[in-house]
Amino acid sequence: MSNTNAVEPLAIDLALQGGGSHGAFTWGVLDALLEDGSLRFSGISGTSAGALNAAVLATGLARGGNAGAREALHAFWADVARAGRCFGALQPPALPGWTAPAGVPAWGWTPADWLGSWARSFSPYQLNPFGLNPLRDVVARHVDVAALQSGPPALFVIATAVHTGQPRVFTGAALTLDALMASTCLPHLFRAVEIDGEPYWDGGYVGNPALWPLIYETPEADLLLVKIDPLKRPATPRTALAIADRVSEIGFNSALVGEMRAIAFVQRLLAEERIERGRYKELRLHMIADEGELATLDAASKLDTRASFLESLFGMGRAAAQRWLAGHRADVGVRSSLDIEATFLAPR
């Protein structure tokens, strides 16, 4: 689908979730939106892989508009595939000839569980004393820091301050390669990233993604969330790694659910004219997701950077964006197409 009209694109904010290699789903979403061309991105809030997508998108837009952004995102994810397991390279590889001990079927443990449990007994300061991070080299090849700092679009990258547990929003001159690495720093895989003497971990613990920078720092009322972390999974996790991964996933969604709860409350007060209009932004919220398909992928697949897997996620994201464009593009500038209460707050 492409925009053949000469109509000025409508401005919209983007909020991009993190999720390791599942960020390739967001790549597909962005590719379809850029190809369509009927929307212009005013502000982008991104966490972890969402921050990387935002940075590469902004770099491509600065160099060559929508076409340049599509090319930049494609080149970045192709480089991720060539680099190998850069979203979790510190995990130990499978051992040749290693077999599960007797009784594994009864316990439900797999070789990956044993290896993962062993790895989590050590910190990255022990396993990776030199602080190597192959993802940093990939990002450095594809991101123009000057483009991030000058915009447009305005970028907001979220990381978690280790000492206080509070979010830090990196924007403007504070947007650096270190800020992007801080936003992607999972503490059981990588050493904390120090910026101005403060150590930072992945931003997903405090905002995945954070919506408030877009609410307070941009003039746009339309906000489009690209969600890749499933809120609901159909099965109960039973292995140690599956349990740990689901706990992490719930934690990474909790900040977003909390923000959505607050937004729903304020929007309801505005609709009922119980608070003064003009003091609060009347948001029009939209969402692109594929809860059904993404929920079929286990959390360990967020470390999978095989080209075939990334391309399948890309196709999934493009299809989800095209469905949203066909069904809800006309809502932009008019009304919300996301029912917050039904999606985030209703009992499931």
Salt bridges, closest charged atoms under 4 A:
ASP31 OD1 - ARG70 NE 2.93
ASP31 OD2 - ARG318 NH1 2.53
GLU35 OE2 - ARG70 NH2 3.65
GLU35 OE1 - ARG318 NH2 2.97
ASP79 OD1 - ARG82 NH2 3.79
ASP79 OD2 - ARG141 NE 2.86
ASP79 OD2 - HIS142 NE2 2.70
ASP178 OD1 - ARG136 NH1 2.85
ASP196 OD2 - ARG168 NH1 3.98
GLU198 OE1 - HIS163 ND1 3.61
ASP222 OD2 - ARG284 NH2 2.93
ASP222 OD1 - HIS286 NE2 2.79
ASP229 OD1 - LYS302 NZ 2.60
ASP245 OD1 - ARG120 NH2 3.57
GLU249 OE1 - ARG233 NE 2.65
GLU249 OE1 - ARG246 NH1 2.66
GLU249 OE2 - LYS302 NZ 3.53
GLU272 OE1 - ARG274 NH1 2.98
GLU282 OE1 - ARG277 NH1 2.64
ASP290 OD2 - ARG323 NH2 3.44
GLU291 OE1 - LYS227 NZ 2.58
ASP304 OD2 - ARG306 NH2 2.60
ASP331 OD2 - HIS328 ND1 2.98
ASP331 OD1 - ARG335 NH1 2.73
GLU341 OE2 - ARG268 NH1 2.81
